[in-house]
Amino acid sequence: MIGVAIAAPLLGALIALAFRVRAQRQAVRIALAVAAALLPVTLAGSVDALSLLFAALVSILGLLATVFSAGAESLDWGSGEAVWSRKPVYFVLLGAFWSAMLVVVLADNFALLWLGISATTLATAFLVGFSGEAAALEAAWKYLVLCSVGIALALLGIVVLGHVTMAAGLSPLQALSWTSIAAHAPATALPLARLATALMAIGFATKAGLVPMHAWLPDAHSKAPAPISGLLSGVLVSCALYAIVRTLSVAAVLGAGPVIHTLLLVLGSLSTVVAGTLMLSQRDLKRLLAYSTVEHAGIVALALGFGGPIGLFAALFHIVAHAFAKSAAFFAAGMVQRERRTTELGALHGLISTGAGGRFLLGAMTALCGMPPFGLFISELLLVAAGVASRQWIPLGFGLLGIALGFIALSRAAIEIEGGRAKAAPQRPATSRLSAIAAGLALAGALLAIAVPWTPLGTVLHATSSRIEGAP
């Protein structure tokens, strides 16, 4: 059943190609996407709670991106002549991207997880360069090259990990399974275990866009089509952080936990401060949101570095809340770009009164600022509590500085583009109802996330974080 759930998004995209009438194709595409999004529910009991949580996150936001894209079929699609710059290919690549992310979060060992991460890189490279513009193609190449380096480092770490665990007595079939490693708790050669998990963490951190391996992210996330930007920032980065969580769980078992915690504290501190500083100088809306993704990935890395049940709970909760908020922001940015033909901040004024895109964007930017009543408000409070509990005062100070800089940059941009009088813009068709529904649902998810700690999902997150940290 796991294989069916993984293949469903791609198969649905391929089946929809058989329908030639636009209305029929759109209806079939959405119906099959809904079915694909529901399939992970059937995996309860077959995979652990952490995998099921991330599979649900991938599927919900994959569905919303598909709905947004289906409603935006009147957009100016790729201008290039390459085969991937065509509308039907776009949906196939989107389905492949969705399926690849499911491979990452539903894998039960690092070999399959690595294959899933690699597949996401191949699918999204074409989506980043989908428009055919020179800047988009350059961003796609940068993304492909830099992420390939990170993936190669992760692979090297996985190979070393397999050597360590097999030398400790695990069979080749169990050597890369985090469940088997945790169950056998093998005594290992500590330096090699540290090397393996550090290489894996750095490799996956490259895919998550953590500083200083972040250079590809602002270009790729700002040049991709809006729904793809939402998935890249909201979900793909979450999948890379999921891989880091799995690496951390194995490092704790192998005695390499302190090294990985320290590494994550360094990467998280750099990411929050550097990204927050660079956000202050951005004059393009999508690029501003892309740097915000680097900042929030840094917040998650800090929470993981602080450790303890509070830190891990804060990290997982932040991933969920950020995924919805950032997807909503990019969806809304796509609506604004459709209505105004630009994402330059200097050309955007009076958005609050000229369309649904501006109102959704204001809500999403408020959520990303960490303001109540959105879920990121609670997760950032928990981050502070985790930092205080771990007595990591310097990383906590860097984290708070980065959060403050990000807040200033986003709130200043929101005031600039939402207020004032709208400038005259070329008349364009209004954003479709389907796209508005997708953006609204993503924003609703960011709002409802504040209730997560008091729901059964919060109980699952707490149990998962306690088990990873080894707490009772």
N, C-alpha and C positions, 0 to 999 in steps of 0.2 A: 504493500500500500504506500510505502514511503516513495518508491519509484514513481508511482502514479501521481502522487502529489507534486513531485519535483517536475515531472514531464508535462503536467497539465497546462501551465501557462504558455509554453512554447507550442504545444499541440493545438491549443485553442487559437493562437495567432495564425498558425498554418491553415487550420480548417476554415477560418473566416475568409481566407483568400479565394476560396471556391465560389463565393457569392459575389456576383457582378453588380447587382443593384445596390447603390450606396446605402439606402435606408436599411435594406436587409443585412448588408455586411456590418453596418454599425450595430444593429440589434443583436446579431449573432456574436459579434466580438464582445459586447458587454455581457451577454448572457454566459458565454464561456468563461469570461474573466471572473464573474461572480462564482461560478461553479468551482473554478480553480482556487479562488480565495477561501472557499468553505472547506476544501479538502483537508487542510491541516488539522481541523477539528477532529477528524477521524483518527488522528495519530496519537490521541491521548492514551497513555499507557504503553505506547510503543517507543516513545522517545522521552527523555527526561524533561523536567519542567522548563529548564533554561532554553533548550532547543525549541520546545513548543511555543514559548513566549516569543522568541525571535522569528519563528516561522509565521506566527500570527501577525507580527509587526510587518514583516516583508509582504505578506499576502494582502493585508488591508491597504497598505500604501501602494503596492503594485496595482491593486484594483482601482484605487483612486487616480493613479497616473494614467491608467488605461482609459478610464471614463473621461478624464480631462482631455486626453489626446483625441478620443473619439469625437468629443464635442468641438474640437478645434480643427476639424478636417478642412475647414475653409481657410486655414492659415496659409501663408506663403511657405511651403515646404522647401526642401533643399534646393538651392540654386545651382549646385554643381551637376555635372553630367554623370558622375559615378553612380554605380548601381545602388549603393547604400543611401543615396540622397533622394530616394523615391518614397512616396507615402506608404505603399504596401510593405516595403522592406523595413520601414521604421517600426511597424507593429511587430514584425517578426523579430527584429533585434530587441525590442522591448520585452517580448515574451521570453527570448533567450536570456536576457538580463535577469528577469524575474526568476526563471528556473535556476540559473547559476547561483543566485543568492540563496535559494532554498537548499542547494547542494551544500553550501557553506554551513548553514545553521542546522541542517538535519544530519550531517555527517557524524559518525561515531568515532572517528580517528583523524589524526592530523594529515594523513595522506589525502583522504577525500576532501577534507577542508581546504587543503592547499589547491587541489584541482578546481574546486569551486571558486576560490579567489582568483585563480588564473583565468577561468572562463569569464568571470565578470569583467576582467581587464580587456579581453578580446571583444566582447559584445559592446562594452561602453566606449571603446576607442572609436568605433564607427559612429556611435550616437553623438559623441562630443563633436566630431567633425561633420555632423550630418548636414549642416547648412551649406557646406562647400566653400565658405568664405576662407580667405587666406588665414585670418586670425584663428578661426575655428580649427582648421587643419593643423596649424602650428601647435595649438593647444592639445589636439589629439596626439600628435607625435610626442610632445613633452610628457603627456600623461602616460603614454605607452612605454616610453623609455625609462622614466623615473620609477614607475610602479613595477616594471620588470626587474629593475635592480633590487627593489624591496622584496619582491616575490622570490628572487634568487637567494637573497640572504635568508629568508624564511625557510626555503627548501634546504639550504645548507644546515640550518639549525635542526630541522626535522631529521635529516640524515644522521647528524651527531646524536640526537635524542634516541633514534632507533638503535644506534650502536651501544649507547649507554644502557638502555633498558634490556637489550638482548644479552649483553654481558652480565647483567644482573640476574638473568634467568628467565626472562619472559620469552615466549615463543615469538617467531616473526609475525604471526597474525595478531598478537596482542601488544607488540612492542610500541605501537603508535596510538593505541587506544587509551584515552585519558581515564576511562572507567577501569580498565585492567591495571594501569599504573597505580591508580589510587587504591585499588583492592589489594594489590600485592605489596605496595609500599616498598619497592626494592631498595636495598642499600647500594648506593652508586658511588662512582668516582666523582666527588663533588665538583672539582674544577671543570670537568667535561659537562656535567649537568648544568652548571652556571653558564658555560659557553653556549650550549644548545639553546637554553631558554632565552638567553639574552639575544642571540641572533634571531630567534623566532619573534621575540617582542619587537625588535627594531624593524624587522621585515614587515610585520603586520602594522606597526606604527606608521610606516611609509604609506601604506594603503589608507590608513586613517587620516593622513594629512597632518601629522604632528610635526611641529618645528624641531629640527631644521630640515626635515624631509618633506616639507609642505609645498615646495615651489610649483608643483603641477596643479594643485587643487584650485587656487583662485582662477586660473585661466580655464581649466576644464569645466568647472561648475558654472562659470559665467558665460561660456560660449555655447554650451549645450542647450537644446530646446528646454523650455521652462519645466515641463513635467519630468524630463530626464534630470535636470538640475535638482528637482525636488527629491528624486530617488537617490541620486548620487550623494547629496548632503544628508538627507534624512535617513536613508536605509543602507546604502553601501558603506558609508563610514561606520554605521552601527554594526554591520557585519564584521568589519575589520576590528572594531573594539570588542566584539564577541570573541573573535579569535584570540585577542590579547587576554580576555578573561579566562579562556580555556588554557592558555599558556601559563597564566598565573596559578591556576589550580594545580597544574602538573609541577610547576616550580616549587610550590609549597610542599608537595609530597617528597620531592627529590632533595629538599634542603636548600634550594636555590631561591627561596622566596624573598629573603632580605635584599638580594641583588636586584631582582626584578622590581620590588617596591621602590628601591632607590632610583633605578632607571626611569620608572614611570613618574616619580616626583620631579626629576630633572626635566623630562620631556613635557610634562604637564605645566610646570612653571614657565618654561620657555614659550610654550604655545599660547598660554593665556595672555602673557605680557606682550609678546611680539605681535600676535594677531590683534589684540586690543589696540596697540599703538598704530598699526597699519590701517585699522578700520577708520581711524580719525582722518586719514588723508584720501579716502576713496571718494570718487565722484560718480561712480556708476553703481546703480542699485544692486544688480546681480553680483557684482564683484564685492560689494560691501557684505552681502549675505554670505558669499563664499568665505570671506575672511572670518565672519561670525562662526562658520562651521569649524574652522581651525580652533577658534577660541573655545567653543563648547566641547570639542574633542579633547582639548587640554584640560578642561574641567573634569571630564570623565577620567582622564589619566591621573589627575591629582587625587580624585576620590579612590581610585584603585590603589594608588601609591600609599595613601593614608592607611588603607587596609581596615581590618576589623569588620564586624557585621554592619556597622553604621556606614563605613566608607564604601563597602561593596553594594549595600542597599542603595546608597545615594548614587553610585555610578550606574546601576541598572535602571533605577527610576529616571535618572537624567537622560539616559539613552532613549527611553520610551517617550518622555515628554518632549525632548528635542526633536525626535523624528517627526512627530506630528506638527510641531510649531514650524520647523524649517521647511517641511513639505508645503505647508499652507503658505509660507512666505514666498517660495518660488512659484507656486501656482498663481498667487495673487500678482507677483511681478510679471508673470506671463500675460495675465489679463491686462495689466497696465500697459505693457509693451504693445499689446494688440490695439489698445484704445489710443495710445499716444505716439506709437511708432518709435519710441526711444526709451532707454532706461537711464539716461543721463540725469543725475539728480538736479542739475541746474535748469533742466527743461521741464521738470515735473513740479507743478504747484496746484493746489486746490483739488487734490485727489479725493478728499473726503466727500466732496459734493458733486463729483462728476461721474461716478460709476461704482459698481459693486467691487471692482478690483481694488480701488483705493481704500474702501472700508475694510475689506479682508486684510489688506496689507497692513493697515494700522493695527488691527488686532494681532496679527502675527508678529509684528515688530515689538508690540507691547509684551507679548509672551516671551520673545527672545531676550528682552531686557531683564527678564526675571521678575516681572511685576505680578502681584496677585491680580486676579484670581486664577492664574495659570500655573500648571504643574511645575515649571522650572523654578518658581519661587520657593516651593518646598524642597526641591532637590538641592538648590544652592544653600539653603539653610542647613540641610543635612551635611553638605560638604563642609561647612564651617564647624559643625559639631564633630565630624570625623577628624578634622584637622586639630581641633582642640584636644580631643581624646587621645590622639597619637602624639601630641606635643611636637608636631612638626611645624614650628612657628614660621620659619623662613619660607618654605613652600606655600604655606597658608597665606602669608603676606603677599607673595607673588600672585597667588590665585585671586585674592581680593582686589589687588591692583588691576589685574587683567579684566575682572568682572566689571570694575568701575569704569575702565576705559571703554569696554564694549558697550556699557550702558550709555555713556556719554555720546558715543558715535551713533548708536542706533536711535536714541531719543532726539539728538540734533537733526538727523536725517528725516525722522518722522515728522518733526515740527516743520521742517523746510518744505517737504513735498506734500504734506497733507493740508497745510494752511495756505493762505494767500488766494490769489485769483488765478484760475486756470488760464494758461496761455493758449492762444488759438492753435489748433492742431488739425492736420488733414482728417477729413471725415473717413471713418472706417466702420465696418459693421460691428455691432455690439458683440461682446463675448457671448458664446452660446450658453444656454441654460445648463447643459451637462458640465461644462467647465466650471461654471459658478457653483454648482452642486458639489463637485469634487473639492474645490477650494474651501467651501463652507464646512464640509464634513471633516476635512483635515484640521481646520481651525477649531471645530467642536471637540476633536480628539485632544488637542492641546489644552483646551479649557477643562475638559472632564478629567484629564490626567491628575489634577490636583487632588482628586478623591482616591487615587490608587492606594495610598498607604492604609486606608481604612476598608479596603475591599479584599475579596479572596485573592486577587492578583497581588496585592501588597503582602499577604501571607506567603504566597509562593516566592516572591522576591526575597523576603526575609529568610525563608528556609533555604533558598538557594545560596544566598550570600553567606549564611552561617556555615553551610556545608563546604563551600569553597575555602573559606578561611579556617575551617577546622574547629570552629567554636561549637559549644554544646547547644 
